[in-house]
Each structure stands twice: as structure tokens, then as C-alpha cells.
């Protein structure tokens, strides 16, 4: 009995338990912060995108959600600042509302900490800030986000 209880507690506290693939009513996204890696399916830029433009991506990590679609929108596209947020995950036909924040960026060319114009970037409360006059995130770029259940 104690072994079963300890196993259940360990599962509940493990990162994998924070994002179990839906099916049997299991929770897919934790109400607490969960780290997720997203491969962008949409190209966006500070020069061509507008607030409200839709964006999509595919979850790479956590492994339990690999291949799920994640959707959101551009929040700000202004000079060298680009901000966007994902607001829902679609897994197994089920829509899970989330809130998210950008944590890091790897360009579609595989350059960590750089955008697709090859500018160095930093991530702050306003989003991606490029050390240049514009910034872009192309399809295939990878974005690490922190997400939590809405």
C-alpha cells in the first residue's frame, strides 16, 4: 500500500505528469507553469505582421504532447520588437485554453538567441527585442515558452 502511494505521489510531482496526453480525462496542461518547445508553422515579422494575426506551431516537448497543434496570435509587431502568445493547444481533437510567455528563441537556421534576420535577440516582458531595426521568426524556428492552464 505504501509503495503504491509513493508511486502515485512521484507521478503527480513529475514534470511528465504536468502534461499527460488527453484521452481518459487526464489533465493535459498544468495550472502551474509548464515549459514547452514549439516549432513554428507560421512566419511572422515586426515589419509585415500586425497585432491579432494568427500563428500556429507544433509541440515538440513535452514528449507526451509531441505533434499537438498550438495556436495563438501576434500581440505586438513594432520596429525591432515582436511579441506573440499561444492561447490554445489542440490535442486529440480537444481544445485546451492556455496562457503563455516566450522564454527563448532559436532561428529556423538553428542559431540560438538569434532571429531569422540573424540579429541577436533578448526576451523581455514586451517579447522578442532584436539588436537591429527589425526582427523576424520564420517557419521552422523553435520557441521555448512557459505555459499554464487558463
C-alpha positions as CSV (number, residue, x, y, z in Angstrom):
1,X,0.0,0.0,0.0
2,X,2.8,2.4,0.9
3,X,4.7,1.6,-2.3
4,X,1.6,2.4,-4.3
5,X,1.1,5.6,-2.5
6,X,4.7,6.7,-3.0
7,X,4.5,5.8,-6.7
8,X,1.3,7.9,-7.1
9,X,3.0,10.9,-5.4
10,X,6.1,10.6,-7.6
11,X,4.0,10.5,-10.7
12,X,2.0,13.5,-9.6
13,X,5.1,15.5,-8.9
14,X,7.0,14.5,-12.1
15,X,7.2,17.0,-15.0
16,X,5.7,14.4,-17.3
17,X,2.6,14.3,-15.1
18,X,2.1,18.0,-15.8
19,X,1.2,17.3,-19.4
20,X,-0.4,13.9,-19.9
21,X,-1.9,13.2,-23.3
22,X,-5.7,13.6,-23.2
23,X,-8.0,10.7,-23.5
24,X,-9.2,9.4,-20.2
25,X,-10.0,12.8,-18.8
26,X,-6.4,13.3,-17.7
27,X,-5.1,16.8,-17.3
28,X,-3.1,17.9,-20.4
29,X,-1.7,21.2,-19.2
30,X,-0.9,22.0,-15.6
31,X,-2.4,25.1,-13.9
32,X,1.2,25.8,-12.9
33,X,4.0,26.8,-15.3
34,X,5.0,24.2,-17.8
35,X,7.9,24.5,-20.2
36,X,7.1,23.7,-23.8
37,X,9.1,23.7,-27.0
38,X,7.2,24.8,-30.1
39,X,8.3,24.5,-33.8
40,X,6.7,27.5,-35.6
41,X,4.4,26.7,-38.5
42,X,3.9,30.4,-39.2
43,X,6.4,33.1,-40.2
44,X,6.0,36.5,-38.5
45,X,8.0,39.7,-38.5
46,X,7.9,43.1,-37.0
47,X,7.5,44.7,-40.4
48,X,4.8,42.5,-42.0
49,X,2.8,41.2,-39.1
50,X,0.0,43.0,-37.3
51,X,-1.4,42.5,-33.8
52,X,-4.1,39.9,-33.9
53,X,-2.6,37.9,-36.8
54,X,-2.9,34.2,-36.2
55,X,0.1,32.0,-35.5
56,X,0.4,28.2,-35.3
57,X,3.1,25.8,-34.2
58,X,3.7,22.1,-33.4
59,X,4.6,21.0,-29.9
60,X,8.0,19.2,-29.7
61,X,8.3,19.0,-26.0
62,X,6.8,17.7,-23.6
63,X,7.1,14.4,-25.3
64,X,3.6,13.4,-24.2
65,X,2.2,16.3,-26.4
66,X,4.6,15.9,-29.3
67,X,2.8,16.7,-32.6
68,X,-0.1,18.6,-31.0
69,X,-1.1,21.9,-32.7
70,X,-0.7,25.1,-30.7
71,X,-2.3,28.3,-31.8
72,X,-2.1,31.9,-30.8
73,X,-1.7,35.4,-32.2
74,X,0.7,38.3,-32.7
75,X,0.5,40.7,-29.7
76,X,2.9,43.4,-30.9
77,X,4.9,43.9,-34.1
78,X,6.7,47.2,-33.9
79,X,10.2,48.1,-35.2
80,X,12.6,45.7,-33.6
81,X,10.0,44.2,-31.1
82,X,7.9,41.2,-31.8
83,X,5.6,39.6,-29.3
84,X,3.2,36.8,-29.7
85,X,1.4,34.4,-27.4
86,X,-0.1,31.0,-27.7
87,X,-3.6,30.6,-26.3
88,X,-4.7,27.1,-27.0
89,X,-3.4,23.6,-27.6
90,X,-5.4,21.1,-29.8
91,X,-4.6,17.5,-28.9
92,X,-6.7,14.6,-30.0
93,X,-9.5,16.9,-31.1
94,X,-9.7,18.5,-27.7
95,X,-9.0,22.3,-27.3
96,X,-7.1,23.2,-24.1
97,X,-7.1,27.0,-23.4
98,X,-3.7,28.2,-22.1
99,X,-1.7,31.4,-21.4
100,X,1.9,31.6,-22.4
101,X,5.0,33.6,-22.4
102,X,8.1,33.4,-24.7
103,X,11.3,32.3,-22.9
104,X,13.8,31.7,-25.7
105,X,14.2,31.6,-29.5
106,X,16.2,29.5,-31.9
107,X,16.1,30.7,-35.5
108,X,14.9,28.4,-38.3
109,X,18.6,28.1,-39.2
110,X,19.4,26.7,-35.8
111,X,21.0,29.8,-34.3
112,X,20.1,30.0,-30.6
113,X,19.4,33.5,-29.3
114,X,19.1,34.9,-32.9
115,X,16.1,35.7,-35.1
116,X,15.7,34.8,-38.7
117,X,17.3,38.1,-39.8
118,X,20.4,36.8,-37.9
119,X,20.0,39.6,-35.3
120,X,20.9,38.8,-31.7
121,X,17.8,38.9,-29.6
122,X,16.8,39.2,-25.9
123,X,13.5,38.1,-24.5
124,X,11.7,40.5,-22.1
125,X,8.2,41.3,-20.9
126,X,7.5,43.0,-24.3
127,X,8.6,39.9,-26.2
128,X,11.5,39.5,-28.6
129,X,13.7,42.5,-28.9
130,X,16.3,42.4,-31.7
131,X,19.6,44.2,-31.8
132,X,18.7,45.6,-35.2
133,X,16.0,47.6,-36.9
134,X,13.5,44.7,-37.5
135,X,13.0,41.2,-36.3
136,X,11.5,38.0,-37.8
137,X,10.7,34.5,-36.8
138,X,10.3,32.1,-39.7
139,X,8.5,28.8,-40.1
140,X,10.7,26.2,-38.6
141,X,12.1,28.4,-35.8
142,X,11.9,26.9,-32.3
143,X,10.4,28.9,-29.4
144,X,10.6,27.8,-25.8
145,X,7.5,29.0,-23.9
146,X,6.2,28.9,-20.4
147,X,2.5,27.9,-20.5
148,X,-0.2,27.4,-17.9
149,X,-3.8,26.5,-18.0
150,X,-6.2,29.4,-18.4
